[in-house]
Amino acid sequence: MTYLLTLYAVGCAIALVTGLVEQRRHHRHLHSIPRRIVVNGIRGKSSITRLCAGALRGGGVVTVAKTTGTAARFITPDGEEEPVYRKFGIANIVEQIGVVRRAAACRPDALVIECMAVQPDLQEVNERKLIQSTICVISNVREDHLTEMGPTLDDVARSLSRSLPTGGICVTAEQDRVHILRSEAACRGTTLIQVDPRSVTNDEIRRFPYIAFKENVAIALALAELVGIDRATAFRGMIAAPPDPGTVAVDTYQAGDRRIAFANIFAANDPASTLMNINLLTERGLIGPPLTVVINCRPDRIDRNGQMGELTGRLDPQRIVLIGEQTRSAKVAVPAKLADRVIDLGGPLDFTALLDAAVTDATGGAAVVAMGNIHGQGEVLLERMRSLPVAAARTMQRQGPPTHPITIMPGHRDRPSCGGNGHDQQPAVSADTQPLSMTLANPHPSTAGSARRYHPRGR
């Protein structure tokens, strides 16, 4: 027995020493990187990570980035991307240790890393132990992961605040619950910067070769200003940065005599983000009536299925196609006035029936929007759509208001339009939320090549 206890004690001592050595090594790697930016929030984290890294690279800041979204990627200082290897394909926040070690080997000036934790406790571990950020980005507060971070949106805001750096800076585009973020930031001595999406013009957003959101771009511009990079230089870097694989896109396919403009917005799998995406695509003329909505349902996301079914009442589509499992959970939530437009294709995907269900105009053109969750039959749908021949884009660009626009019914959860159509409400910014210029030691940003060092408080 004494032998076994001795063996156990020796084993514990070895494990303890090994852990301490690993911790010291990690901290040495961590603090060799002057600027550490953690990107958190509900929607847009991967896109913001790429935009921020692009803006910094454009300003001559040696930057390493890591995304965790649709496809986890390690992005080197020259913008090259490499997939993040995961044992057994399982994501674990411990992988951040390896990312930091690999990043430190590049001797960068900045690390932009997406928060991969969902549980509030793990978000705090990610901040306090793994990254110790100098700047935190909280993109927004939306209805997702309510089981882990909810049940209310106020709770989600407080959970996301667990990633705030003590004595550092937080940049956010959140509007509805910014007062909660402000309160949590005050408790940690964190300076909160709230960006205004309307500071990004329509002409600037059109420069991107893909669908970009003003909120995300405004955050990246604020970060660039914090490190002394001027707006024009930051924009050049962002535009040169490749988009995330999950970025919203509209592809046009030929299916027999139908020409289908297919919008994949699975990545925006909460109602507010889904509505924002459809608004943006409509305003840019990328989709238009007649509209066919495809909702992919998951058996473990019954509430979300119902939310997507309910959302159809706001969109007023000409056809609603349900695919996946437990489709009834979405069907019963569809408003009664639209019940006759529902086609239930639950179970294994009947792709031919789905194409036949798409409503076309007089020229054979159709707009199909895929929403809900991508997993399961959503992935099958994307694979089958990509197997179709590519067709010429359906032209819906216009100079004035459309004659028959997609109807977006008003609702109490609407957020300001990201399209900047002139009807957005001025976001409320109270006196204790500091404007960006007040957080800078030098409010006049320098040009590329002479970017000044930024030292947050408490370091």
C-alpha positions in Angstrom: 0.0 0.0 0.0 2.9 2.4 0.9 4.5 1.7 -2.4 1.2 2.5 -4.3 0.7 5.8 -2.3 4.3 6.7 -3.0 3.9 6.0 -6.7 0.7 8.0 -6.8 2.4 11.0 -5.0 5.3 10.9 -7.4 2.9 10.8 -10.4 1.0 13.8 -9.0 4.2 15.7 -8.5 5.4 15.1 -12.0 2.0 16.2 -13.4 2.1 19.3 -11.3 5.6 20.3 -12.4 4.8 19.5 -16.0 1.7 21.7 -15.8 3.7 24.6 -14.3 6.4 24.3 -17.0 3.7 24.3 -19.7 2.0 27.3 -18.2 5.2 29.3 -18.0 6.1 28.4 -21.6 2.6 29.5 -22.7 2.8 32.8 -20.9 6.2 33.4 -22.4 4.8 32.8 -25.9 1.7 34.9 -25.1 3.6 38.0 -23.9 5.9 38.0 -26.8 2.9 39.2 -28.8 2.3 42.9 -27.9 -1.3 43.1 -29.2 -3.7 40.3 -28.6 -7.3 40.8 -29.9 -10.1 38.4 -29.0 -13.2 38.5 -31.2 -16.4 37.3 -29.4 -20.1 37.7 -30.0 -22.9 35.8 -31.6 -22.7 36.6 -35.3 -19.9 37.7 -37.6 -16.9 36.6 -35.5 -15.0 34.9 -38.3 -15.6 37.7 -40.7 -14.6 40.3 -38.2 -11.4 38.3 -37.4 -10.5 38.4 -41.0 -11.3 42.0 -41.5 -9.3 43.1 -38.5 -6.3 41.0 -39.5 -6.6 42.4 -43.0 -6.7 46.0 -41.8 -3.7 45.5 -39.5 -1.7 43.8 -42.3 -2.6 46.6 -44.6 -1.1 49.0 -42.1 2.2 47.2 -42.0 1.5 45.4 -38.6 2.8 41.8 -38.7 -0.4 40.0 -37.8 -1.4 36.3 -37.2 -5.1 35.4 -37.1 -7.1 32.3 -36.3 -10.8 31.7 -37.1 -13.1 29.1 -35.7 -16.3 29.4 -37.8 -17.4 27.4 -40.8 -13.8 26.3 -41.4 -11.2 26.8 -38.7 -8.1 28.5 -40.2 -4.7 29.7 -39.1 -3.8 32.8 -41.1 -0.1 33.6 -41.4 1.4 37.2 -41.6 1.5 37.0 -45.4 -2.2 36.1 -45.5 -1.7 32.4 -46.3 -4.3 30.1 -44.8 -3.8 26.7 -43.2 -6.5 24.4 -41.8 -6.5 23.9 -38.0 -6.0 20.2 -37.3 -8.3 18.8 -34.6 -7.9 15.3 -33.1 -11.0 13.3 -33.8 -12.5 16.5 -35.4 -13.5 17.8 -31.9 -13.1 21.5 -31.1 -11.6 22.3 -27.7 -10.4 25.6 -26.3 -7.1 23.9 -25.3 -6.2 24.2 -29.0 -5.6 27.9 -28.4 -2.4 27.0 -26.6 -1.0 25.5 -29.7 -2.2 28.4 -31.8 -0.4 30.9 -29.5 2.8 28.8 -29.7 2.6 28.7 -33.4 1.8 32.4 -33.7 4.7 33.4 -31.4 7.1 31.5 -33.8 6.1 34.1 -36.5 7.2 36.9 -34.1 4.1 39.0 -34.9 3.1 42.4 -33.6 -0.6 41.3 -33.3 -2.7 38.2 -32.8 -6.4 38.3 -33.8 -8.1 35.2 -32.5 -11.8 34.2 -32.5 -13.2 33.1 -29.2 -14.3 29.5 -29.6 -15.9 29.1 -26.2 -19.7 29.0 -25.7 -20.0 28.2 -22.0 -19.6 31.4 -19.9 -17.0 29.8 -17.6 -14.9 28.7 -20.6 -15.1 32.2 -22.1 -13.5 33.5 -19.0 -10.9 30.8 -19.0 -10.2 31.7 -22.7 -9.6 35.3 -21.6 -7.9 35.0 -18.2 -5.7 31.9 -18.9 -5.3 31.4 -22.6 -5.2 34.7 -24.4 -5.1 37.6 -21.9 -6.3 40.0 -24.6 -5.4 43.7 -24.8 -8.4 44.4 -26.9 -11.7 42.5 -27.0 -14.3 42.7 -29.8 -18.0 41.8 -29.0 -19.7 41.9 -32.4 -23.3 41.7 -31.2 -25.8 40.0 -28.9 -28.3 37.8 -30.7 -30.7 34.9 -29.9 -28.4 31.9 -30.1 -26.8 29.4 -27.6 -29.6 30.4 -25.2 -29.2 27.0 -23.4 -25.6 27.7 -22.5 -25.7 31.5 -22.2 -29.3 32.4 -21.7 -32.2 32.1 -21.2 -32.6 35.8 -22.0 -30.7 38.1 -24.2 -29.6 40.1 -21.2 -28.0 36.9 -19.9 -26.3 36.4 -23.2 -24.8 39.9 -23.0 -23.5 39.2 -19.5 -22.0 35.9 -20.6 -20.2 37.5 -23.6 -18.8 40.1 -21.1 -16.8 37.3 -19.4 -14.3 37.8 -22.2 -13.7 41.5 -21.4 -10.0 42.3 -20.6 -9.4 43.9 -17.2 -8.0 47.4 -17.8 -8.2 46.9 -21.6 -10.5 48.0 -24.4 -13.7 46.5 -25.8 -15.0 47.5 -29.3 -18.7 46.6 -30.0 -21.4 47.2 -32.6 -24.1 46.1 -30.2 -26.9 48.7 -29.7 -29.8 47.2 -27.9 -27.9 45.8 -24.9 -24.9 48.1 -24.9 -25.9 49.3 -21.5 -25.2 45.8 -20.1 -21.8 45.7 -21.8 -21.0 49.1 -20.5 -21.9 48.1 -16.9 -19.8 45.0 -17.1 -16.9 46.9 -18.7 -17.0 49.4 -15.8 -16.7 46.6 -13.3 -13.5 45.5 -15.0 -12.0 48.9 -15.7 -12.4 48.3 -19.4 -12.9 51.2 -21.9 -15.9 50.5 -24.1 -16.0 51.8 -27.6 -19.4 51.6 -29.5 -19.0 51.9 -33.2 -21.7 53.4 -35.5 -22.3 51.3 -38.6 -23.5 54.4 -40.5 -20.0 55.7 -40.4 -19.3 53.2 -43.2 -20.8 54.6 -46.5 -22.6 52.6 -49.1 -19.8 53.3 -51.6 -17.3 51.9 -49.2 -19.2 48.8 -48.6 -19.6 48.2 -52.3 -15.9 48.0 -52.7 -15.8 44.6 -51.2 -16.0 41.7 -53.7 -18.3 39.8 -51.4 -21.2 40.5 -49.1 -19.9 42.6 -46.2 -21.8 44.2 -43.3 -21.3 47.7 -42.1 -21.2 46.7 -38.5 -18.3 44.3 -39.1 -16.4 46.9 -41.2 -16.9 49.6 -38.6 -15.4 47.4 -35.9 -12.3 46.7 -38.0 -11.9 50.4 -38.8 -12.1 51.2 -35.1 -9.4 48.6 -34.3 -7.2 50.0 -37.1 -7.6 53.5 -35.7 -6.6 52.3 -32.2 -3.2 51.1 -33.6 -2.7 54.2 -35.7 -3.7 53.0 -39.2 -5.5 55.5 -41.4 -8.9 54.6 -42.9 -7.8 54.4 -46.5 -4.9 52.0 -45.7 -7.2 49.9 -43.4 -9.7 49.6 -46.3 -7.1 48.4 -48.7 -6.0 45.7 -46.3 -9.6 44.6 -45.6 -10.5 44.4 -49.3 -7.4 42.3 -50.0 -8.2 39.8 -47.2 -10.1 36.7 -48.4 -13.6 36.2 -47.0 -14.6 33.5 -44.6 -16.0 30.3 -46.3 -19.3 31.0 -44.4 -19.7 34.5 -45.9 -23.1 35.2 -47.3 -23.2 34.7 -51.0 -25.7 34.5 -53.9 -24.9 32.0 -56.6 -26.9 31.5 -59.8 -27.6 28.0 -61.1 -29.4 26.6 -64.1 -31.9 23.8 -63.3 -33.7 22.8 -66.5 -35.6 25.9 -67.6 -35.2 27.6 -64.2 -32.5 30.1 -63.4 -32.2 30.0 -59.6 -30.5 32.8 -57.6 -29.5 30.7 -54.5 -28.7 32.6 -51.3 -27.0 30.5 -48.6 -27.6 32.3 -45.3 -27.3 29.2 -43.1 -24.5 30.9 -41.1 -27.0 33.4 -39.8 -29.1 30.9 -38.0 -30.9 33.2 -35.6 -34.0 35.3 -36.6 -32.5 38.8 -36.3 -29.4 37.9 -38.3 -31.4 36.1 -40.9 -33.7 39.0 -41.4 -30.7 41.4 -41.6 -29.1 39.2 -44.3 -32.3 39.1 -46.4 -32.7 42.8 -46.1 -29.2 43.4 -47.3 -29.5 41.0 -50.3 -32.8 42.6 -51.3 -31.5 46.2 -51.0 -28.5 45.3 -53.2 -30.7 43.7 -55.8 -29.2 40.2 -55.4 -32.5 38.6 -54.7 -36.1 39.6 -55.5 -39.6 38.2 -55.9 -40.9 35.6 -56.3 -39.2 34.4 -53.2 -38.9 30.7 -52.1 -37.7 30.1 -48.5 -36.1 26.8 -47.6 -35.9 26.1 -43.8 -33.6 23.3 -42.7 -34.8 21.8 -39.4 -32.8 19.9 -36.8 -34.3 17.5 -34.2 -32.2 19.1 -31.5 -33.1 22.7 -32.4 -36.9 22.6 -32.0 -37.2 26.1 -30.7 -35.0 27.5 -33.5 -37.1 25.6 -36.1 -40.1 27.3 -34.7 -38.5 30.8 -34.8 -37.6 30.3 -38.5 -41.2 29.3 -39.2 -42.5 32.3 -37.4 -40.0 34.5 -39.3 -41.7 33.7 -42.6 -44.6 36.0 -41.6 -42.1 38.9 -41.8 -40.8 37.8 -45.2 -44.2 36.9 -46.9 -42.5 34.5 -49.4 -44.4 32.9 -52.3 -43.3 29.4 -51.2 -42.0 27.9 -47.9 -40.1 24.6 -48.3 -39.3 22.6 -45.1 -36.5 20.1 -45.1 -34.6 18.1 -42.5 -36.0 16.5 -39.3 -38.9 17.5 -37.1 -40.2 19.8 -39.8 -43.6 20.0 -38.0 -41.9 22.3 -35.3 -41.4 24.9 -38.1 -44.7 24.2 -39.9 -46.9 24.9 -36.9 -45.1 28.3 -36.4 -45.8 29.5 -39.9 -48.6 32.1 -39.8 -52.0 30.8 -40.8 -52.2 33.2 -43.8 -49.1 31.4 -45.3 -50.2 27.8 -44.5 -51.2 27.1 -48.1 -47.7 28.0 -49.3 -45.9 25.4 -47.2 -44.4 22.3 -48.8 -43.0 19.7 -46.3 -40.1 17.7 -47.6 -38.9 16.4 -44.3 -36.6 13.4 -44.1 -33.9 12.5 -46.8 -33.8 15.4 -49.2 -35.9 15.1 -52.4 -33.8 17.6 -54.4 -36.0 17.3 -57.5 -39.2 18.1 -55.6 -37.4 21.1 -54.0 -36.5 22.5 -57.4 -40.0 21.9 -58.6 -41.4 23.8 -55.6 -39.4 27.0 -56.4 -41.7 29.7 -57.7 -40.5 31.4 -60.9 -41.3 34.6 -62.6 -42.3 35.0 -66.3 -38.7 34.7 -67.4 -38.0 31.5 -65.4 -36.0 33.2 -62.7 -36.4 32.3 -59.1 -34.8 33.4 -55.8 -34.2 30.7 -53.2 -33.1 31.6 -49.7 -31.7 28.7 -47.5 -32.0 29.5 -43.8 -32.0 27.7 -40.5 -29.1 25.4 -39.5 -26.7 24.0 -42.1 -26.1 20.6 -40.5 -27.9 17.5 -41.8 -30.0 18.0 -44.9 -28.7 21.6 -45.2 -25.3 20.3 -46.1 -26.9 17.9 -48.6 -28.8 20.8 -50.2 -25.6 22.8 -50.6 -23.8 19.8 -52.2 -26.7 19.2 -54.6 -26.9 22.9 -55.6 -23.2 23.0 -56.3 -23.7 20.1 -58.7 -25.9 22.2 -60.9 -24.4 24.1 -63.9 -23.7 27.8 -63.2 -25.9 30.3 -65.0 -25.7 34.0 -65.7 -26.5 36.0 -62.7 -30.1 37.1 -62.3 -30.0 40.9 -62.9 -32.1 42.8 -60.4 -30.0 46.0 -59.9 -32.2 49.1 -59.9 -31.9 52.8 -59.7 -35.1 53.5 -57.9 -37.5 51.6 -55.6 -38.5 48.2 -57.0 -41.9 47.8 -58.4 -42.6 44.5 -56.6 -40.1 44.3 -53.7 -39.8 41.4 -51.3 -42.1 42.3 -48.4 -40.4 42.7 -45.0 -43.2 43.1 -42.5 -42.5 45.3 -39.5 -41.7 43.6 -36.2 -40.6 44.5 -32.7 -37.2 42.8 -33.0 -36.0 44.8 -36.0 -32.5 46.3 -35.8 -31.2 49.2 -37.9 -30.8 48.2 -41.5 -27.2 47.4 -42.5 -28.0 48.7 -45.9 -27.8 52.3 -44.9 -30.9 53.3 -46.7 -31.3 56.6 -44.9 -34.0 55.3 -42.5 -31.7 54.0 -39.8 -32.2 55.4 -36.3 -29.2 57.0 -34.6 -27.9 54.5 -32.1 -28.1 55.7 -28.5 -24.6 56.4 -27.1 -24.6 57.7 -23.6 -22.1 60.1 -22.2 -20.1 57.4 -20.4 -19.5 55.4 -23.6 -16.3 57.1 -24.8 -16.1 58.1 -28.5 -13.2 56.5 -30.3 -11.1 59.6 -30.5 -11.2 60.0 -26.7 -9.5 56.6 -26.2 -6.4 57.5 -28.3 -3.3 59.1 -27.0 -3.0 60.7 -30.4 -6.4 61.1 -32.1 -4.8 61.7 -35.4 -4.0 58.3 -37.0 -0.6 58.0 -38.7 0.0 56.5 -42.1 1.1 53.0 -42.9 4.7 52.2 -42.1 4.7 54.5 -39.0 2.0 52.9 -37.0 2.4 53.8 -33.4 2.4 51.3 -30.6 -0.7 51.2 -28.4 -0.4 50.3 -24.8 -3.7 49.6 -23.0 -4.1 50.4 -19.4 -3.1 47.9 -16.7 -0.3 46.4 -18.7 
